[in-house]
């Protein structure tokens, strides 16, 4: 194994496997570790208890707990942005899905590529490695900033000044040093006085710039939260049924971003971005699996998606949703029943 890996070779290898940008840094703790610890200490992670698990915190504090002897962290970015008619997405009779979930599950797409890159490095240099996509105990946006892949915006997203923020991140930990590490962008933030993301958030999920309170985030409630959605949140959720793109969409840097080159992320059917709410309300477990297997929605399960669709239907407030909602009053899921009742009450009140 060489004393030091060649950074140019690693970047070329990542590009050859389809990644749009690559940054290479020493495997050190995130410079935002203290801010993260304060964030979980304040309970802003909501019910995502895995984020505060002591073993996960230990790994974020010392990357060698993940991979003994680790010296280098490779961070890659893969763009997923696509353009789609805004009027269709805003149609209240449709359930809106965050754009990162319009195609195949990014975990599968990214990990397959990362594993090929990692295998090539192992075969060539005989080093140990570990790859992650989103699920590992890494503060990946912070590491991405340290690697020069962007700056952290006021909406807490990693934003590249020429590629916006609609990209996935993946990481490879390596047990060898590199001869050419990347450096952060010259400016820690390029947001300036802009507060579009903060002002646009319908639920006031940002108590201050650069801080997200997950307990008020639409993405948290529609994806991560397993129980009933808080009633005070429901009227503010509009037609979102999986995730939310608002704070990304209004960011001025988004106008510089190109569309994804990855075929697996490309939209092939309008229902992958904005399915009709009446269709979602009528989903059985079998129909849900047939429709959403292989996409990011699949891990939420049928019950949570139908729960979310009930909230969106209540906000739509159309009599057209009443038959489907009424049918759900007898659903096997008690949570779906409660959300259907809420939606019916809201429609009758409006």
C-alpha angles and dihedrals in degrees: 000000000000120000090239133018120230109249094203090056092051092049091048091049092051091048090049088057092054105264115144099213136009133197126186123202140162112275096253131141116278114271086227094056094111091050089051092051090051090049094055090039088060091050094242091139088073113197094346091109093165088074091063099041110131093231091053092047090051090054092051090050094050121019091196087073086067096043119009111229094017113164107161136046119200114199120193132188128209119190120227104172119137133172120237133168108276093211091061092049091049094048103121091212089065129068111235120225124197111257095241088068099051093097139027122329106283092213090065096042095046097041093052090055094043092051091052091051092046092047091051091052092047093049093047100041106018094231130142119250144176127201130204138183113192095308100078127096093258130118088228100177090054092047088047090054091048088052093055096252093127146305129278110256129211087262088059091246123131105247125194110206091226101030106038120219104292099108137104123235129219133176140208120196115207133192095222134073122245128228095218118042122182125237131217122265114277092253121052089211133014097186093102111176094335115125101167094124093050093048095045097054105107093204100044091240093164111076087182137353114293093016124100121193102207090198088073099038121111091214091056094050096045099041114019105030111088101188134055118321112245108262094228089057097051101077090051095054097077112189097331111132100165122023129322134254102186100109090046096045095055095048110114091218090065090077090070095055122106125216122269120276091200110104093203090064097048118112115245101169132034090226090066089065103029115009119186112267093226088058092051093047089055097051118130120200089257094049091047091053093047092049103040107026109125093026130096089254093067095077092058091062131220097282096057093046092050089046089055091046089055090057091048090048090052089053090047087055094193123149085225089078096051099089093051093044092048090053089053091060084083096045120136089238113079089202092055089049092054094047092047090053090050091051093049091049090049092050092050091047094050 
